[in-house]
Amino acid sequence: MTDPNPAADDREILRQAAATHIAAAREVETFLRSLPEVPGAADITEYANLLTREERARIDRDAAADAAGLTIGSMESEHG
């Protein structure tokens, strides 16, 4: 049986993707709050890993938004 309202599924996937992105961004914030004054190699590696996770989550969120019909053009200003 097919879902009579597939957009509802797309919206739920988008909500979940947004929540995952928020969680990843919060992990970055938590890390930065505990960052020592002079970061070491392990800190830099951890930061890179956290940023990568956050970026993947943002990409997934954007893809879910597109699937839910929320495709938008460039958010950059055209006023140079």
Secondary structure, 3 states (H helix, E strand, C coil): CCCCCHHHHHHHHHHHHHHHHHHHHHHHHHHHHCCCCCCCHHHHHHHHHHHHHHHHHHHHHHHHHHHCCCCCCCCCCCCC
